[in-house]
Amino acid sequence: MELETRSQPEVSAPLEFIRSPTPQLRAFISQQAELLTGSQFEELLSDIKNAFDRFTSKLLMVSAGIDRAMLLHRMMNHELEAASQLTVSCTKGCSGCCHYEVEVTTDEGALLAEVVRTGFPLDFERLEIQAGRERKSAEWSKFWNKDNRCVFLGEEGACQIYNYRPAICRKHLVVSPAKSCTTPGDAVTPVNMPLCEILLSAALSIDGVSSSSLSKMLVRSLEALPAKQTQSEQSR
C-alpha cells in the first residue's frame, strides 16, 4: 500500500497546491474531472484545498515526530467515523493487507520506534529481511509468505499495536470479500474516502516529512534513537 507515487504529471496538475497527493486522491481527481462540468470541478478543487489547508494547519500545531503521528491518527479516526455506516469486510484476524508492503510517514516511523523502544518484542530478523528488499519487490506478491508478515502482526492474525497502527492501515477498508485480498485475480473494492486521502496528503506535504516502507522507516527510526538499547534488543 503506497502513500506516494513518484510521477503522475497528468493528474497532479489540478492538485498543484498539494506537494504529495496520495495515489488514491489523484485517482479520485481524475475520475471527477471526467464526470463533472468545468465549474463543478473547480468548486471541488476549492473544497479540497480548503480541507487540505485546514488539515495542514492542525498538523502544524504540534511538534514533529510522535506527537504529530498521534494527532494524524486521531484526525484519521475522526474522518473514518463518517464511513462507519458502511458494511466493510475487514475483521480482526483477516490480515491479508498485513502481508503487503505498507508505507508510513517519518512521523509514524518515530512513533513505531518508540513502541519498540518501550518493550515491544520485535522480530528483528524478519524486519531486516523486509527492509532489505527493493521498493515494490516481487516478493511482496507471494501471498502468505511468512517473511511478508508485518512485524507487528500477532500469530492469530491481529495487529499487536492496533492503537498505534499507521494511518494507511486505518483507512484501508474494503467491501469485497476479505479472502479476495489474498486471492490473485480477485477484484478488491476499497472504500473511497476522499477526506482521508486529503488528510494523509496534508501529512505527507509538510516540510521535512517523507514516506517509505514500514520496515525501512522503522529501521531508520530505530537507528536514530539514543545509543541506549531498546528493551526488545536487550531481550534477544
C-alpha positions in Angstrom: 0.0 0.0 0.0 1.6 3.2 -1.2 1.5 6.7 0.4 3.1 8.5 -2.5 3.8 7.8 -6.2 6.8 9.3 -7.9 5.4 10.7 -11.2 1.8 11.2 -12.4 2.0 14.7 -14.0 -1.3 14.4 -15.9 -3.1 14.1 -12.6 -1.0 16.2 -10.3 -1.6 19.5 -12.2 -5.1 20.1 -10.7 -3.6 19.4 -7.3 -0.6 21.7 -7.6 -1.3 23.1 -4.2 -0.5 19.7 -2.7 3.1 18.7 -2.8 2.5 14.9 -2.2 -1.1 13.8 -3.0 -1.7 10.2 -2.4 -2.3 7.9 -5.4 -5.9 7.4 -4.3 -6.5 11.2 -4.2 -5.0 11.5 -7.7 -7.3 8.7 -9.0 -10.3 10.4 -7.4 -9.5 13.7 -9.1 -9.0 12.0 -12.5 -12.4 10.3 -12.1 -14.2 13.5 -11.1 -12.6 15.5 -13.9 -14.3 13.2 -16.4 -17.7 13.3 -14.6 -18.1 17.0 -13.6 -18.6 20.2 -15.6 -15.8 22.7 -15.5 -17.4 24.9 -12.8 -18.3 21.8 -10.7 -14.7 20.6 -10.9 -13.3 24.0 -9.9 -15.7 24.0 -6.9 -14.5 20.5 -6.0 -10.9 21.7 -6.1 -11.7 24.6 -4.0 -13.3 22.4 -1.3 -10.2 20.1 -1.4 -7.9 23.0 -1.0 -9.9 24.3 2.0 -9.8 20.8 3.6 -6.1 20.4 2.8 -5.3 23.8 4.4 -7.4 23.1 7.4 -5.7 19.7 8.0 -2.3 21.1 7.4 -2.9 23.9 9.9 -3.9 21.4 12.6 -1.0 19.1 12.0 1.5 22.0 12.2 0.2 22.9 15.7 2.1 20.0 17.3 5.8 19.0 17.2 7.1 16.7 14.5 7.5 13.0 15.3 5.5 11.1 17.8 3.1 13.9 18.7 2.2 14.7 15.1 1.8 11.0 14.2 -0.6 10.5 17.1 -2.6 13.7 16.1 -2.7 12.4 12.5 -4.2 9.1 13.8 -6.8 10.9 15.9 -7.8 13.0 12.9 -7.9 10.0 10.6 -10.2 8.2 13.1 -12.5 11.2 13.2 -12.8 11.1 9.4 -13.4 7.4 9.3 -16.4 7.8 11.6 -18.2 9.3 8.6 -17.9 6.0 6.9 -19.0 3.9 9.9 -22.4 3.2 8.3 -20.7 1.2 5.6 -20.5 -2.6 6.0 -16.9 -3.4 5.4 -15.4 -6.8 5.1 -12.4 -6.2 7.2 -12.4 -8.0 10.5 -10.0 -8.9 13.3 -7.7 -11.7 12.0 -8.3 -11.4 8.3 -4.9 -9.7 8.0 -4.5 -10.0 4.2 -3.3 -6.4 3.9 -0.8 -7.1 6.7 1.3 -9.0 4.2 1.8 -6.2 1.8 4.5 -3.5 1.5 3.0 -0.7 3.6 4.3 2.8 3.6 4.4 5.1 6.6 5.5 8.7 7.2 8.6 9.8 9.0 6.4 10.9 12.0 4.9 7.4 12.1 8.3 5.9 12.0 9.2 7.8 15.1 6.1 6.5 16.9 6.7 2.9 15.9 10.3 3.1 17.0 9.1 4.4 20.4 6.7 1.4 20.6 9.7 -0.9 20.1 11.9 1.1 22.4 9.5 0.7 25.3 9.4 -3.1 25.0 7.6 -4.5 22.0 9.1 -7.9 21.2 10.0 -7.2 17.6 11.2 -9.9 15.2 14.4 -8.2 14.1 15.3 -10.9 11.6 12.1 -10.5 9.7 12.4 -6.7 9.9 15.9 -6.9 8.3 14.6 -9.2 5.5 11.8 -6.8 4.6 13.9 -3.7 4.9 16.5 -5.2 2.6 14.0 -5.5 -0.3 13.8 -3.1 -3.2 10.7 -1.0 -3.4 7.8 -2.9 -4.9 9.8 -6.1 -4.8 8.1 -9.2 -6.4 8.5 -10.9 -3.0 5.5 -8.9 -1.7 3.2 -10.6 -4.2 3.8 -14.0 -2.7 0.7 -14.2 -0.5 1.1 -15.6 3.0 4.9 -15.9 2.7 5.9 -15.8 6.4 8.6 -13.3 5.6 5.9 -10.9 4.4 4.0 -10.8 7.7 4.0 -7.3 9.3 6.5 -7.3 12.2 3.6 -6.1 14.4 1.2 -8.8 13.4 0.4 -11.5 16.0 0.2 -15.2 15.4 -3.6 -15.1 15.5 -3.7 -12.5 12.6 -4.4 -9.5 14.8 -2.4 -6.3 15.0 -0.5 -6.2 18.2 -0.1 -2.4 18.2 -3.6 -1.6 17.0 -3.8 1.8 18.7 -0.6 2.9 17.1 -1.1 1.4 13.6 -0.2 3.6 10.7 -2.8 5.9 9.0 -2.6 3.9 5.8 -3.7 0.8 7.7 -6.6 2.7 9.3 -8.0 3.9 6.0 -7.5 0.7 4.1 -11.0 -0.8 4.2 -12.8 -3.0 1.6 -16.4 -4.0 0.9 -15.3 -7.0 -1.2 -14.9 -10.4 0.5 -11.8 -10.4 2.7 -10.4 -13.5 1.0 -10.2 -11.6 -2.2 -7.4 -9.5 -0.7 -5.2 -12.6 -0.8 -6.6 -14.3 -3.9 -4.6 -13.5 -7.1 -7.0 -12.3 -9.8 -9.9 -11.5 -7.5 -11.3 -7.9 -7.6 -10.9 -5.9 -4.5 -13.3 -3.0 -3.8 -11.8 -0.4 -1.4 -13.9 2.1 0.4 -13.4 5.5 -1.2 -12.9 8.2 1.4 -11.6 11.5 -0.2 -11.3 13.3 3.1 -9.0 10.6 4.5 -6.8 10.9 1.3 -6.7 14.7 1.7 -5.6 14.4 5.3 -2.9 11.9 4.5 -1.8 14.1 1.6 -1.5 17.0 4.1 0.6 14.9 6.4 2.9 13.9 3.5 3.2 17.5 2.2 4.7 19.0 5.4 8.3 20.2 5.1 10.7 17.5 6.4 8.2 14.7 6.0 8.7 11.8 3.7 7.4 8.2 3.3 9.0 4.8 3.0 8.1 1.2 3.6 7.2 0.4 7.2 10.3 -1.8 7.5 12.8 0.7 6.1 11.3 3.6 8.0 11.3 1.6 11.3 15.0 0.6 10.8 15.9 4.2 10.1 13.9 5.5 13.1 15.4 2.9 15.4 18.9 3.9 14.3 18.1 7.5 15.2 17.3 6.6 18.8 19.8 7.3 21.5 22.6 4.8 21.9 20.8 3.1 24.8 19.5 -0.3 23.6 15.8 -0.9 23.3 14.2 -3.3 25.8 13.4 -5.6 22.8 17.1 -5.7 21.7 18.2 -6.4 25.3 15.9 -9.5 25.4 17.3 -11.0 22.2 
